[in-house]
Structure formats: structure tokens, C-alpha cells
Amino acid sequence: MKFFTEKLFDTEHGFLEFHFERVGFPSTVGYKVAVVTGKSDTYNFTMVPNQGRWKIADTSKLPNWIIVLEEELSDSLLAHISKRSGVY
């Protein structure tokens, strides 16, 4: 699938729905990620592969609570990719 949704829990915001969409097709590698908090604040960022994991490409404009979830977001991407036969 080119896109998928994952729910994660944050102690400050509760359950959050992260929307992942693959960037480019087929040769570009990365996923755009979007999340909306209960306060209607929207955050958009890109995750790229890095040494077998997925990392946020630019953390400079993101709140710390998203950066803290980077490992869980990486796990979500890896699980999604493994369901798709390892193709990303």
C-alpha cells in the first residue's frame, strides 16, 4: 500500500492517528507523515531510511513529543513494509 494509518499513544495527547504516505513512485524512498492533535494542531514531516531504521528527516520544527515517538514510528514503518514483502 502506498499509504497507511497507525494509532500511537502519547501521555500528553492521548491516542494519536499518524498518517503515512510513501513519497514518490517507485524509486524515491521515504514517507510523509502527518498527525493532528486534539487541539487541531497539525504536524507534517518526512521519515527516511537510515541504517536499517526510519528516522525523521528534519526535527527542527517538531515538538519533542513527536521526536520521542520516532522509534515507535520506525517500528510501524518496518512492520508495514514487512507486510508488503520488504518492498519500499
Phi, psi and omega per residue, in radians:
M1 nan 2.508 3.127
K2 -1.349 -0.390 -3.135
F3 -2.509 2.746 3.064
F4 -2.772 2.926 -3.123
T5 -2.173 2.467 3.133
E6 -2.343 2.323 3.065
K7 -1.715 2.281 3.091
L8 -2.256 2.738 -3.123
F9 -1.842 2.329 3.036
D10 -2.156 2.351 -3.054
T11 -1.095 -0.512 -3.134
E12 -1.451 -0.670 -3.013
H13 -1.871 -0.139 -3.092
G14 1.389 -2.604 3.129
F15 -1.337 2.309 -3.139
L16 -2.160 2.505 3.128
E17 -1.819 2.028 3.116
F18 -1.727 2.270 -3.139
H19 -1.868 2.149 -3.120
F20 -1.913 2.328 3.066
E21 -2.375 2.197 -3.123
R22 -1.083 2.402 3.135
V23 -1.539 2.259 3.062
G24 1.187 3.019 3.084
F25 -2.791 2.328 -0.223
P26 -1.698 -0.150 -2.961
S27 -1.511 -0.381 -3.119
T28 -1.306 2.384 -3.106
V29 -1.940 2.233 3.090
G30 2.593 2.917 3.100
Y31 -2.363 2.323 2.953
K32 -1.404 2.438 3.141
V33 -2.220 2.379 3.094
A34 -2.299 2.493 3.077
V35 -2.523 2.458 3.084
V36 -2.050 2.251 3.104
T37 -1.459 2.969 3.086
G38 -1.072 -0.321 3.134
K39 -1.518 0.090 -3.112
S40 1.232 0.276 3.006
D41 -1.394 2.352 -3.138
T42 -1.947 2.374 3.091
Y43 -2.177 2.320 3.121
N44 -2.200 2.401 3.116
F45 -2.746 2.965 -3.138
T46 -2.042 2.452 3.046
M47 -2.001 2.412 -3.101
V48 -2.244 2.659 3.120
P49 -1.237 2.511 -3.141
N50 -2.696 1.875 3.081
Q51 0.922 0.864 3.062
G52 1.439 -0.009 3.098
R53 -2.169 3.096 3.051
W54 -2.013 2.315 -3.083
K55 -2.143 2.608 3.025
I56 -1.237 2.217 -3.049
A57 -1.147 -0.690 -3.103
D58 -2.497 1.918 -3.106
T59 -1.628 -0.015 -2.979
S60 -1.079 -0.489 -3.089
K61 -1.926 0.227 -3.097
L62 -1.817 2.552 3.048
P63 -1.220 2.725 -3.086
N64 -1.027 -0.607 -3.091
W65 -1.092 -0.512 3.060
I66 -1.293 -0.745 3.135
I67 -1.052 -0.676 3.119
V68 -1.110 -0.520 -3.136
L69 -1.467 0.048 -3.068
E70 -0.946 -0.767 -3.134
E71 -1.095 -0.749 3.118
E72 -1.165 -0.670 3.079
L73 -1.118 -0.708 3.079
S74 -1.065 -0.789 3.104
D75 -1.039 -0.703 3.114
S76 -1.084 -0.780 3.107
L77 -1.112 -0.778 3.138
L78 -1.091 -0.700 3.112
A79 -1.147 -0.738 3.119
H80 -1.082 -0.788 -3.120
I81 -1.143 -0.703 -3.129
S82 -1.147 -0.536 3.067
K83 -1.168 -0.457 -3.105
R84 -1.694 0.455 3.090
S85 1.175 0.490 3.065
G86 1.341 0.185 -3.136
V87 -1.695 2.196 3.017
Y88 -2.431 nan nan
